[in-house]
Amino acid sequence: MSKRRIFLKSATVLGAATLLPNPSWGNNPTPFALPKIKPKKLKKGDTIGLVAPGYAIKPEVLERALATLKEMGFKTFHTDRLIGNHGYFSNTDEERAKDVNEMFVNPDIDGILCARGGYGCTRILDKLDYENIRNNPKVLIGFSDITALIQAIYKETGLVCFHGPVGSTLDDTFSQKYFKKVLMKGKDSQKIKNAKLTDPEFLKNSEYERYTITNGYCEGELAGGSLTLVNALIGTPHEIDFTDKLVFLEDVEEAPYRIDRMLTQLIEGPTLKKAKGILFGVCKGCHREKKEDNFTLKEVIMDRIAPLGMPAAYGMSFGHVPNNFTLPVGTRASFNATELSLELLEAAVH
């Protein structure tokens, strides 16, 4: 049977499968960790499928993303579901889920890049065909709202997914560097170095300040993403178990009191205190000038995180900023909070 016939058959099944309940769903998170699955490494000439599982993407931004991928040596593919608006989403929940599901079973697609974040991924988590995703492992990468997608897929299937640039932010040399190092080279050990801050705007902006919260060294599996989305998963089947994890967090345009509230919720939860360490990216747009009746972003982070006593630091190169690490969720890494240095301890692709 040809690849095309297999794909068409799988896609037809998926159309109905997305409407059926997944037996793994329920009121409680998955009680055990599944065997880890690593996707095949990407190479020049591979086809990258673009999806928009949340907000719609503007045509000119999509065209720039397609051009960037082609300049990097990739072929590109996307369906018509990516184009247009359904309110603030790119399409209906059902169609956005189908797009993700079909990208995984399509044998002509080698990797999947989320075109942008926004909001909407949490609405489609119960419509994903996790069995087909598990049986057709591929690179999936994105950040922001995509946190929900990559964490849910890792938890439900064991597939290592990647917190990194989206299509609308990939036109950055630093981001491309680590995209290639992690997804194309796949070395057993890779040091991840922060971007050099030379832009005067960054140097004078306290949100880009790099500082240690608690000194120390730790190792653990990477887990985390957008603080807002990590909190949004609490109480769902996809809630993250932070036990023995190296937690990475970032956010955008959230006032310090909201960062305070979300961190407090995590701290009061059952597993964050059992984490190995915490590294923050840049929380862009979250600082407020110091006044008598408020706290700054740094004051909130120090107040909430320092008492945990685990290695922690702020200001690593990831988040809603131009320079983005590619961080493989579910693989082991080491973090030196004193030196603000991160190292991946195993290859995330094969």
C-alpha positions as CSV (number, residue, x, y, z in Angstrom):
1,M,0.0,0.0,0.0
2,S,1.4,3.4,-0.9
3,K,2.3,6.1,1.6
4,R,-0.5,8.3,0.2
5,R,-3.1,5.6,0.6
6,I,-2.0,4.9,4.2
7,F,-2.1,8.6,5.0
8,L,-5.6,9.1,3.5
9,K,-6.8,6.1,5.4
10,S,-5.3,7.4,8.7
11,A,-6.7,10.9,8.1
12,T,-10.2,9.5,7.6
13,V,-10.0,7.5,10.8
14,L,-8.7,10.6,12.6
15,G,-11.7,12.7,11.4
16,A,-13.9,10.4,13.5
17,A,-11.3,9.7,16.2
18,T,-11.1,13.3,17.3
19,L,-14.8,13.1,18.3
20,L,-14.3,9.9,20.4
21,P,-13.3,10.0,24.1
22,N,-9.7,9.1,24.9
23,P,-9.7,6.3,27.5
24,S,-6.8,8.0,29.3
25,W,-8.8,11.1,30.0
26,G,-10.3,11.4,33.4
27,N,-10.5,13.5,36.6
28,N,-6.9,12.6,37.6
29,P,-3.5,13.1,36.0
30,T,-1.8,10.1,34.4
31,P,-0.6,8.1,37.5
32,F,2.7,7.0,35.9
33,A,5.3,8.1,33.5
34,L,5.3,6.5,30.1
35,P,8.4,5.3,28.3
36,K,10.2,8.2,26.8
37,I,10.1,8.5,23.0
38,K,12.6,10.7,21.1
39,P,11.7,11.9,17.6
40,K,13.9,11.6,14.6
41,K,16.4,14.4,14.1
42,L,15.6,17.0,11.4
43,K,17.9,17.5,8.4
44,K,18.0,19.9,5.5
45,G,15.5,18.9,2.8
46,D,13.0,17.7,5.4
47,T,9.4,19.0,5.3
48,I,8.2,21.1,8.2
49,G,4.4,21.3,8.7
50,L,3.1,24.5,10.2
51,V,0.0,24.5,12.4
52,A,-1.8,27.3,14.4
53,P,-3.4,25.5,17.3
54,G,-4.2,28.8,19.0
55,Y,-4.6,32.2,17.6
56,A,-4.8,33.1,14.0
57,I,-1.7,34.1,12.1
58,K,-1.5,37.1,9.8
59,P,-0.8,36.3,6.2
60,E,2.4,38.4,6.1
61,V,3.7,36.8,9.3
62,L,3.0,33.3,7.8
63,E,4.9,34.3,4.6
64,R,7.9,35.4,6.6
65,A,7.9,32.1,8.6
66,L,7.8,30.1,5.3
67,A,10.6,32.2,3.9
68,T,12.7,31.7,7.0
69,L,12.3,27.9,7.0
70,K,13.2,27.8,3.3
71,E,16.3,29.8,4.0
72,M,17.2,27.2,6.6
73,G,17.0,24.5,4.0
74,F,13.6,23.0,4.8
75,K,10.5,22.4,2.6
76,T,7.2,23.6,4.1
77,F,3.6,22.5,4.2
78,H,0.4,23.8,5.7
79,T,-3.3,23.2,5.2
80,D,-6.0,25.8,4.5
81,R,-7.0,25.4,8.2
82,L,-4.0,27.7,9.0
83,I,-5.4,30.6,7.0
84,G,-8.3,32.8,8.2
85,N,-10.0,33.5,11.5
86,H,-12.6,31.9,13.7
87,G,-13.0,34.8,16.1
88,Y,-9.5,35.1,17.7
89,F,-8.6,31.5,16.8
90,S,-7.2,30.3,13.5
91,N,-10.1,27.8,13.1
92,T,-12.7,25.9,15.2
93,D,-11.4,23.6,18.0
94,E,-12.2,20.5,15.9
95,E,-10.3,21.8,12.8
96,R,-7.3,22.9,14.8
97,A,-7.1,19.5,16.5
98,K,-7.4,17.8,13.1
99,D,-4.6,19.8,11.8
100,V,-2.3,18.7,14.6
101,N,-3.5,15.1,14.4
102,E,-3.0,14.8,10.6
103,M,0.4,16.4,10.7
104,F,1.6,13.5,12.9
105,V,0.2,10.7,10.7
106,N,1.1,12.4,7.4
107,P,4.2,10.4,6.2
108,D,5.5,13.4,4.2
109,I,5.8,15.6,7.2
110,D,9.1,15.3,9.1
111,G,8.6,17.9,11.9
112,I,5.9,20.2,13.1
113,L,6.4,23.9,13.9
114,C,3.6,26.0,15.6
115,A,3.2,29.2,13.6
116,R,2.4,31.2,16.7
117,G,1.0,31.0,20.2
118,G,-1.8,33.2,21.6
119,Y,-4.6,31.2,23.2
120,G,-6.5,28.0,22.3
121,C,-4.3,25.0,22.9
122,T,-6.1,24.0,26.2
123,R,-9.3,23.8,24.2
124,I,-8.1,21.0,21.9
125,L,-6.2,18.8,24.3
126,D,-9.2,16.4,24.7
127,K,-9.4,16.2,20.9
128,L,-5.9,15.0,20.1
129,D,-5.3,11.4,19.1
130,Y,-2.6,10.5,21.5
131,E,-2.3,7.0,20.3
132,N,-1.5,8.1,16.7
133,I,0.9,10.7,18.0
134,R,2.7,8.0,20.0
135,N,2.9,5.8,17.0
136,N,4.1,8.5,14.7
137,P,6.7,10.5,16.8
138,K,7.9,13.7,15.3
139,V,9.5,16.9,16.4
140,L,6.9,19.4,17.7
141,I,8.1,22.9,18.7
142,G,6.7,26.1,20.0
143,F,6.3,28.2,23.2
144,S,3.8,30.5,25.0
145,D,0.3,28.9,24.6
146,I,2.0,25.9,23.0
147,T,3.2,25.0,26.5
148,A,-0.1,23.2,27.0
149,L,0.3,21.2,23.8
150,I,3.8,20.0,24.4
151,Q,3.3,19.2,28.1
152,A,0.1,17.3,27.4
153,I,1.6,15.3,24.5
154,Y,4.7,14.4,26.6
155,K,2.5,13.3,29.5
156,E,0.1,11.3,27.4
157,T,2.6,9.7,25.0
158,G,6.1,10.0,26.4
159,L,7.1,11.9,23.2
160,V,9.8,14.5,23.9
161,C,8.5,17.9,22.6
162,F,10.3,21.2,22.4
163,H,9.8,24.6,24.0
164,G,11.4,26.9,21.5
165,P,10.7,29.5,18.8
166,V,7.4,29.6,16.8
167,G,7.2,30.4,13.1
168,S,6.7,34.1,13.8
169,T,9.9,34.3,15.9
170,L,12.3,32.0,14.1
171,D,13.9,34.7,12.0
172,D,16.5,35.3,14.7
173,T,20.1,33.9,14.4
174,F,20.4,32.9,18.1
175,S,17.1,31.0,18.0
176,Q,18.1,29.3,14.8
177,K,21.4,28.3,16.3
178,Y,19.9,26.3,19.1
179,F,17.1,25.0,16.9
180,K,19.8,23.4,14.7
181,K,22.0,22.3,17.7
182,V,19.1,20.6,19.5
183,L,16.9,19.3,16.7
184,M,19.4,18.6,13.9
185,K,22.7,17.7,15.6
186,G,21.3,15.9,18.6
187,K,24.5,15.6,20.6
188,D,24.5,13.6,23.9
189,S,25.7,16.7,25.8
190,Q,25.2,20.3,24.8
191,K,25.9,23.5,26.7
192,I,23.3,26.2,26.3
193,K,24.8,29.6,26.6
194,N,22.8,32.8,27.2
195,A,22.6,35.4,24.4
196,K,24.9,38.4,24.7
197,L,22.9,41.4,25.6
198,T,24.3,44.3,23.5
199,D,21.2,46.2,22.7
200,P,21.0,49.3,24.9
201,E,17.2,48.7,25.3
202,F,17.9,45.3,27.0
203,L,20.8,46.6,29.1
204,K,18.6,49.3,30.7
205,N,15.6,47.1,31.1
206,S,15.4,45.3,34.5
207,E,13.3,42.5,33.0
208,Y,16.5,41.4,31.2
209,E,18.6,41.4,34.4
210,R,20.3,38.1,35.1
211,Y,20.6,37.2,38.7
212,T,20.9,34.2,41.0
213,I,17.9,33.6,43.4
214,T,19.5,30.7,45.3
215,N,23.0,29.4,44.6
216,G,23.6,25.7,43.8
217,Y,23.8,23.0,41.1
218,C,21.1,20.5,40.2
219,E,20.1,18.0,37.6
220,G,16.6,16.9,36.5
221,E,14.2,16.4,33.6
222,L,13.1,19.7,32.0
223,A,9.5,20.7,32.5
224,G,7.6,23.9,32.3
225,G,7.0,26.8,29.9
226,S,4.6,29.7,30.2
227,L,3.7,30.3,33.8
228,T,0.1,31.2,32.8
229,L,-0.3,27.9,30.9
230,V,1.4,25.8,33.6
231,N,-1.2,27.2,36.0
232,A,-4.0,26.6,33.5
233,L,-3.2,22.9,33.5
234,I,-3.6,22.6,37.3
235,G,-6.6,20.3,38.1
236,T,-6.7,18.8,34.6
237,P,-5.5,15.4,33.4
238,H,-2.4,17.3,32.0
239,E,-1.2,18.9,35.2
240,I,2.6,18.8,35.5
241,D,4.2,16.7,38.2
242,F,7.3,18.7,39.1
243,T,8.8,16.0,41.3
244,D,12.6,15.8,40.6
245,K,12.2,18.1,37.6
246,L,14.2,21.1,36.5
247,V,11.5,23.6,36.1
248,F,11.7,26.5,33.5
249,L,9.2,29.3,33.6
250,E,8.5,32.6,31.7
251,D,5.6,34.9,31.0
252,V,4.6,38.1,29.3
253,E,2.6,41.2,30.1
254,E,1.5,40.0,33.6
255,A,1.6,42.4,36.5
256,P,3.8,41.4,39.5
257,Y,0.8,40.7,41.6
258,R,-0.4,38.2,39.0
259,I,3.0,36.6,38.8
260,D,2.9,36.4,42.7
261,R,-0.5,34.7,42.6
262,M,0.5,32.1,40.0
263,L,3.8,31.3,41.7
264,T,2.0,31.0,45.1
265,Q,-0.5,28.6,43.5
266,L,2.3,26.4,42.3
267,I,4.1,26.6,45.6
268,E,1.0,25.6,47.5
269,G,0.5,22.7,45.1
270,P,1.7,19.2,45.8
271,T,4.9,18.9,43.7
272,L,6.8,22.2,43.0
273,K,8.5,22.0,46.4
274,K,9.8,18.6,45.2
275,A,11.5,20.0,42.1
276,K,15.3,20.0,41.7
277,G,15.6,23.6,40.6
278,I,13.9,26.5,38.8
279,L,15.2,28.7,36.0
280,F,13.3,31.7,34.8
281,G,13.5,33.1,31.3
282,V,12.7,36.8,30.6
283,C,9.3,37.8,31.9
284,K,8.8,40.5,29.3
285,G,6.4,43.4,30.2
286,C,6.0,42.1,33.8
287,H,8.0,44.7,35.6
288,R,6.4,47.7,37.3
289,E,8.3,50.6,38.8
290,K,8.8,50.5,42.5
291,K,6.2,52.5,44.5
292,E,5.0,52.5,48.1
293,D,2.0,50.4,47.2
294,N,3.5,47.7,45.0
295,F,6.4,45.3,44.5
296,T,8.7,45.0,41.5
297,L,8.9,41.8,39.5
298,K,12.3,40.9,41.0
299,E,11.0,41.4,44.5
300,V,8.1,39.0,43.8
301,I,10.3,36.4,42.3
302,M,12.9,36.6,45.2
303,D,10.1,36.5,47.8
304,R,8.3,33.5,46.4
305,I,11.2,31.4,45.1
306,A,14.1,31.9,47.5
307,P,12.4,30.3,50.5
308,L,12.1,27.0,48.5
309,G,15.9,26.6,49.0
310,M,16.5,25.0,45.7
311,P,18.9,26.3,43.0
312,A,17.2,29.0,41.1
313,A,18.0,32.0,38.8
314,Y,16.3,34.5,36.6
315,G,17.1,35.9,33.1
316,M,17.9,32.9,30.9
317,S,17.5,33.3,27.1
318,F,14.0,32.1,26.5
319,G,10.5,33.6,26.7
320,H,8.7,36.3,24.7
321,V,12.0,37.7,23.6
322,P,13.9,37.6,20.3
323,N,16.5,35.1,21.6
324,N,15.1,31.7,22.4
325,F,16.7,28.4,23.6
326,T,15.2,25.2,22.3
327,L,14.5,23.2,25.5
328,P,13.5,19.5,25.1
329,V,10.7,18.7,27.6
330,G,11.4,15.4,29.3
331,T,15.1,15.1,28.8
332,R,17.7,15.5,31.5
333,A,19.7,18.7,32.0
334,S,21.9,20.3,34.6
335,F,21.7,23.8,35.9
336,N,24.2,25.9,37.8
337,A,22.2,28.7,39.3
338,T,25.4,30.4,40.6
339,E,26.9,30.7,37.1
340,L,23.5,30.8,35.2
341,S,24.7,27.9,33.0
342,L,22.6,25.2,31.5
343,E,23.6,21.9,29.9
344,L,21.5,19.3,28.2
345,L,22.7,15.9,29.4
346,E,21.2,13.7,26.7
347,A,20.3,13.9,23.0
348,A,16.6,14.8,22.5
349,V,16.5,13.3,19.0
350,H,17.9,10.2,17.4
